[in-house]
Amino acid sequence: MHVFSIGDTNFDVDVAKSRVSLEARGDGMREVNIKIEADDDVFMQLTEDDDAPWSWALYPPSFSLLGLLVAGADAAPVHRLAVDADDVQCESALYMMEYRDVADICLVELSAQRLAITGRVDFFGKSLPFAIDMPRTN
């Protein structure tokens, strides 16, 4: 199952539009770049009723985590890494109609088998949990 949830809503993941890379650098670090797009069809189903909680949005959410540096061997999985949202070397954002403040980001797992991220995102002054959990291949 592919999960891109905000609060209690699963927008699913558009695997074809989403990208995950873990590139080795010459200094012994690895650079993580993640761009996850929610599924358009699921979004349309969730917003077709004018009274739906997300009906105000015109398009599905997307999440990015770019330039995160991690230590470790090339094939070593990353587990339980807290990401500092204020790190100037790393950019993290959740976009849905505008860039939303994100906090408490945790890269739960990045391996050849799975990507899992948790955090919190601000919508109109309310902090909601978000999660991304999806299988992946090399």
Salt bridges, closest charged atoms under 4 A:
ASP27 OD2 - ARG25 NH2 2.49
GLU37 OE2 - LYS35 NZ 3.61
ASP40 OD2 - LYS17 NZ 2.75
GLU98 OE2 - ARG100 NH1 3.98
GLU109 OE1 - ARG114 NH1 3.13
ASP133 OD2 - ARG114 NH2 2.73
